[in-house]
Amino acid sequence: MDLFEHQAKELFARHGIPVPAGGLAATPQDARRIAAGLGVPVVVKAQVKTGGRGKAGGVRPAPGPATAEDAARGILGMDIKGHIAETVLVEAATVAVEEYYVAYLVDRAERRFLAMASTEGGMDIEEVAAVRPQALARMPVDPRVGVGEEAARELLARAGFAADVRDAIAGVLVDLWRVVAAEDAVLVEVNPLAWTAGGDIVALDGKITLDGNAAFRHDRSAFAGTSREESLEARARARRLNYVKLDGQVGVVGNGAGLVMSTLDVVALAGERFGGIRPANFLDIGGGASARVMADSLEIVLSDPDVRSVLVNVFGGITACDAVADGIVSALGLLGERGLGRPIVVRLDGNNALAGRRILERAGHPAIRQITTMDGAAEEAARLAAA
């Protein structure tokens, strides 16, 4: 579960990490009221679960309540990389003397956590890592041991932080690790972590991803949102579908988590040849899926306006390909005109594949393209999404 910035800062404050004073606004009038209550210049920030808000105009300074209202009016409803700003965070403006980057994340390849820090905060950290890798210090973390003051200072020294800054930030790193451990997070990131003229350390932005597998240990109802991504995932859960919204353009439906993950990789690789097209979702229909399950799956995927094309990749085993084909035809019948605007590339192989292909051929639906190989299907789906 990805959190909005304001939710991440709520957790930061709960664990003793300084954040600017502020409040959440759903209307321009709310933004004016919050700014008036703060009584200082503010920043109005779009609450969306994606980066690049500043470049898109989703972060705006406001010296007073009236300008905060105007800024909120300009941001609310804004589309930022396919994410609609339904709320804004209005918080006291903070003047940073220096900006840093600190984070903890799961290093899945090494099966451990990784701590990272850089003196070059406030920038695209991927760019920093690619252009000046020496500017981003990394340190493995044993979750059984965690991060104490000594380890925090070691990481900061590797990153080239000045001695006085290390003393001030080490405690923040320890507190951030407490967020990871106490909240079962797989990502905790602060960019930028600001050093102010008064010598204070303040988290000006925050990202947290919570481990869904640990949800049974927590009450996360306060973090339940109504964004488009979350509503799609909620609809999928209600139908017992394994669906995860991603930031891409090709909808993916397959049977078996391994096959779906492989399909995501192949789509991403093919998409590099078509301007960076990416998978729009993970959706595993599982084994033994019925035509009804296939219809539900396709309906969910095509309900995502980010999707420009769909790839259905099924290897028939317990799930027979003719049942999958029946489901595709049924879904398109249910969707009607909504299913005509975006092409659906279908690759069927294995149990009853020939029968499934014949069903699709007889249906003669203009949205369906059949491809017999996985690589070919991924390339066609990426090409259609880029068209």
C-alpha positions in Angstrom: 0.0 0.0 0.0 1.5 3.3 -1.1 0.6 6.3 1.1 -0.1 9.8 0.2 2.4 12.4 1.4 0.1 13.7 4.1 -0.3 10.1 5.4 3.4 9.4 5.4 3.9 12.6 7.4 1.3 11.5 9.9 3.4 8.4 10.5 6.6 10.4 10.6 5.2 12.7 13.3 3.9 9.7 15.3 7.5 8.4 15.5 9.1 11.7 16.4 10.3 12.9 13.0 9.8 16.7 12.5 7.4 17.7 9.7 5.9 21.1 8.8 2.6 22.1 10.3 -0.2 21.8 7.9 -3.6 20.3 6.9 -5.4 18.5 4.2 -7.8 20.4 1.9 -10.4 19.0 -0.5 -11.7 22.5 -1.7 -10.1 25.9 -2.3 -12.0 27.2 0.7 -10.5 24.6 2.9 -7.1 25.6 1.7 -7.8 29.2 2.5 -9.0 28.3 6.0 -5.9 26.1 6.8 -3.5 28.8 5.5 -5.2 31.4 7.7 -4.9 29.2 10.7 -1.2 28.7 10.1 -0.6 32.5 9.8 2.6 32.1 7.7 3.4 31.7 4.0 2.4 28.2 2.9 3.0 25.7 0.2 0.1 24.0 -1.5 0.9 20.5 -2.7 -1.1 18.1 -4.9 -1.7 14.8 -3.1 -1.0 12.1 -5.8 0.9 8.9 -5.6 3.5 9.7 -8.2 6.6 11.9 -8.6 7.1 15.0 -10.8 4.4 17.1 -9.0 6.6 20.2 -9.0 7.4 20.0 -12.7 3.7 19.5 -13.5 2.7 22.6 -11.5 1.3 20.6 -8.6 3.4 22.3 -5.9 2.8 26.1 -5.5 3.9 28.6 -2.9 1.3 30.9 -1.4 2.2 33.9 0.8 -1.3 34.2 2.3 -4.8 32.7 2.6 -6.2 34.2 -0.6 -3.3 33.0 -2.8 -3.5 29.6 -1.1 -7.1 29.4 -2.2 -6.1 30.3 -5.7 -3.3 27.8 -5.8 -5.6 25.0 -4.6 -8.2 25.9 -7.2 -5.5 25.5 -9.9 -4.3 22.2 -8.5 -7.4 20.3 -7.5 -8.6 18.2 -10.4 -5.1 18.4 -12.1 -4.0 15.2 -13.9 -0.4 14.4 -13.0 0.9 11.4 -14.9 -2.6 9.9 -14.9 -3.2 10.6 -11.2 -6.0 13.1 -10.4 -5.3 15.5 -7.5 -8.4 15.2 -5.3 -6.9 16.8 -2.3 -4.0 19.2 -1.5 -1.7 19.5 1.5 -1.4 23.1 2.8 1.6 23.4 5.0 3.9 26.0 6.4 6.6 27.0 4.0 10.1 26.0 5.2 13.3 27.7 3.9 16.0 25.0 3.6 19.7 26.0 3.8 20.6 22.5 2.6 18.5 19.5 1.3 19.4 15.8 1.8 18.0 12.5 0.8 17.6 9.5 3.1 15.7 6.2 2.6 15.2 2.6 3.6 13.9 0.0 1.1 13.8 -3.7 0.6 16.7 -5.1 -1.5 14.9 -8.1 -2.8 17.8 -9.4 -4.8 19.9 -9.6 -1.5 16.9 -10.4 0.7 17.7 -7.6 3.1 16.9 -3.9 3.8 19.1 -1.2 2.3 19.8 2.2 3.8 20.6 5.1 1.5 21.7 8.7 2.0 22.9 11.6 -0.1 23.8 15.2 0.4 22.1 16.0 -2.9 18.5 15.9 -1.9 15.6 17.6 -3.6 16.6 16.1 -6.9 15.6 13.1 -8.9 17.5 10.5 -7.0 17.6 8.1 -10.0 19.4 10.7 -11.9 21.9 11.3 -9.1 22.5 7.5 -8.8 23.1 7.2 -12.6 25.2 10.3 -13.1 27.1 10.5 -9.8 26.8 7.1 -8.1 29.4 8.1 -5.5 27.0 10.8 -4.2 24.5 8.1 -3.0 25.8 6.0 -0.1 24.3 2.6 0.5 24.5 0.3 3.5 22.9 -3.1 4.1 20.6 -3.4 7.1 20.0 -6.6 9.1 16.3 -6.3 10.2 17.1 -8.3 13.3 19.6 -5.7 14.4 18.1 -2.5 12.9 19.8 0.9 12.7 21.2 2.6 15.8 23.1 5.8 16.2 26.5 4.3 15.3 25.2 2.7 12.1 23.4 5.9 11.1 26.6 8.0 11.6 28.6 5.5 9.5 26.1 5.8 6.6 26.1 9.6 6.8 29.9 9.6 6.8 30.1 7.5 3.7 27.7 9.9 2.0 30.0 12.9 2.9 27.8 14.7 5.4 29.6 17.2 7.6 30.3 16.2 11.2 27.8 18.6 12.7 25.1 17.6 10.3 25.8 13.9 11.0 25.1 14.5 14.7 21.8 16.2 13.9 20.5 13.7 11.3 21.6 10.4 12.9 18.7 10.5 15.3 16.3 11.0 12.4 17.7 8.0 10.6 17.1 5.9 13.8 13.5 7.2 14.0 12.9 6.4 10.3 14.1 2.9 10.9 11.5 2.7 13.7 8.9 3.6 11.1 10.0 0.7 8.9 10.0 -1.8 11.8 6.8 -0.6 13.6 4.7 0.0 10.6 5.9 -3.0 8.5 7.1 -0.7 5.6 9.0 -1.8 2.6 9.9 1.7 1.6 10.5 4.8 3.7 11.9 7.8 1.9 12.5 11.5 2.7 13.4 13.8 -0.2 14.2 16.4 0.7 15.2 16.3 4.4 15.9 20.0 5.1 18.4 21.7 7.3 17.0 25.1 8.2 18.8 28.3 9.1 17.8 27.7 12.7 19.6 24.4 12.7 16.4 22.3 12.6 15.9 19.1 10.6 12.5 18.8 8.9 11.1 16.2 6.5 9.7 18.3 3.7 8.4 15.3 1.7 7.8 11.7 2.4 7.0 8.4 0.7 6.0 5.2 2.5 5.0 1.9 1.1 3.5 -0.5 3.6 3.8 -4.3 3.3 0.4 -5.6 2.4 1.3 -9.1 3.7 1.5 -7.5 7.2 -1.9 -5.8 7.1 -3.3 -8.3 9.5 -1.1 -6.8 12.2 -2.3 -3.3 11.8 -5.4 -1.2 11.6 -4.9 0.7 8.3 -8.5 1.8 7.8 -7.4 5.4 8.1 -5.2 5.1 5.1 -8.0 3.7 2.8 -8.5 6.1 0.0 -10.8 6.7 -2.9 -8.3 7.4 -5.7 -8.9 5.7 -9.1 -6.1 3.2 -8.5 -7.5 2.2 -5.1 -11.1 1.9 -6.4 -10.0 -0.4 -9.1 -8.1 -2.6 -6.7 -11.1 -2.5 -4.3 -13.4 -3.7 -7.1 -10.9 -6.4 -8.0 -10.7 -7.6 -4.4 -14.5 -7.8 -4.2 -14.4 -10.2 -7.2 -11.5 -12.1 -5.6 -9.0 -11.1 -8.3 -5.3 -10.7 -7.8 -4.9 -7.2 -9.3 -2.4 -4.4 -8.7 -2.5 -1.1 -10.5 0.8 0.0 -12.1 2.0 3.1 -13.9 1.8 2.1 -17.5 -0.4 1.8 -20.6 -0.7 -2.0 -21.5 -3.2 -3.9 -19.4 -2.0 -7.4 -18.6 -4.1 -10.5 -17.8 -2.6 -14.0 -17.3 -2.9 -17.2 -15.4 -0.4 -17.8 -12.7 1.8 -15.3 -10.9 5.0 -16.4 -12.5 3.6 -16.1 -16.0 2.1 -12.7 -15.3 5.4 -11.4 -13.8 7.2 -12.7 -16.9 4.6 -11.0 -19.1 5.2 -7.7 -17.3 8.9 -8.0 -18.0 8.4 -8.8 -21.7 6.0 -5.9 -22.1 8.4 -3.5 -20.5 11.2 -4.7 -22.7 9.1 -4.5 -25.8 7.9 -1.1 -24.7 11.4 0.4 -24.7 11.2 0.2 -28.5 8.0 2.2 -28.6 8.9 5.2 -26.5 8.9 3.7 -23.0 5.5 1.9 -23.0 5.0 0.1 -19.7 2.6 -2.5 -18.1 -0.5 -0.9 -16.6 -1.3 -3.6 -14.1 -0.7 -7.1 -12.7 -3.7 -9.4 -12.9 -3.5 -13.1 -12.2 -6.8 -15.0 -12.9 -5.2 -18.1 -11.3 -5.7 -21.7 -12.1 -9.1 -23.2 -13.1 -10.5 -19.7 -13.9 -14.0 -19.8 -15.4 -15.3 -17.7 -18.2 -16.9 -15.5 -15.6 -13.6 -14.8 -13.9 -12.1 -13.9 -17.3 -14.9 -11.6 -18.0 -14.6 -9.9 -14.6 -10.8 -9.5 -15.2 -11.1 -7.9 -18.6 -13.8 -5.6 -17.3 -11.5 -4.4 -14.5 -8.6 -3.8 -16.8 -10.6 -2.0 -19.4 -12.1 0.2 -16.7 -8.7 1.8 -16.2 -8.5 4.9 -18.5 -4.7 4.7 -18.6 -4.9 1.4 -20.5 -4.4 1.9 -24.2 -4.2 -1.8 -25.2 -4.6 -5.2 -23.4 -2.5 -8.3 -23.5 -4.2 -11.6 -22.5 -1.5 -14.2 -22.0 -2.7 -17.6 -21.0 -1.0 -21.0 -20.9 -3.8 -23.6 -20.6 -3.4 -26.2 -17.9 -6.1 -26.3 -15.3 -7.4 -23.2 -16.9 -8.7 -24.3 -20.4 -8.1 -21.9 -23.2 -11.6 -22.3 -24.6 -13.0 -21.1 -21.2 -10.7 -18.1 -21.4 -11.9 -17.3 -25.0 -15.5 -17.6 -23.9 -14.7 -15.2 -21.1 -13.1 -12.7 -23.4 -16.2 -12.7 -25.7 -18.5 -12.4 -22.8 -16.6 -9.5 -21.3 -16.7 -7.6 -24.6 -20.4 -8.2 -24.8 -20.9 -6.8 -21.3 -18.7 -3.8 -22.0 -20.3 -2.9 -25.3 -19.0 0.3 -26.7 -16.5 0.6 -23.9 -14.7 -2.4 -25.2 -14.3 -1.3 -28.8 -11.9 1.6 -28.3 -8.9 -0.4 -27.2 -7.3 -3.4 -28.9 -6.9 -6.7 -27.1 -4.0 -8.9 -28.0 -4.6 -12.5 -27.1 -2.0 -15.3 -26.9 -3.4 -18.7 -26.0 -1.3 -21.9 -25.7 -1.7 -25.2 -24.0 -4.9 -27.0 -23.0 -7.6 -26.4 -25.6 -5.7 -23.6 -27.3 -7.0 -24.4 -30.8 -10.5 -24.5 -29.6 -10.0 -21.2 -27.8 -8.6 -19.6 -31.0 -11.5 -20.8 -33.0 -14.0 -19.3 -30.6 -12.2 -15.9 -30.9 -12.1 -16.2 -34.7 -15.8 -17.0 -34.9 -16.6 -14.0 -32.6 -14.9 -11.8 -35.1 -14.7 -8.9 -32.6 -12.8 -5.9 -34.1 -10.8 -5.3 -30.9 -9.2 -8.8 -30.8 -5.8 -9.6 -32.3 -4.4 -13.1 -31.9 -0.7 -13.7 -31.7 0.8 -17.2 -31.1 4.0 -16.3 -29.3 4.5 -14.4 -26.0 7.2 -12.1 -27.4 5.2 -11.3 -30.5 2.1 -10.6 -28.4 4.0 -8.3 -26.1 5.5 -6.4 -29.0 2.1 -6.0 -30.7 0.4 -4.8 -27.5 3.2 -2.2 -26.9 3.0 -1.0 -30.5 -0.8 -0.6 -30.3 -0.5 1.3 -27.0 2.1 3.7 -28.5 0.0 4.3 -31.7 
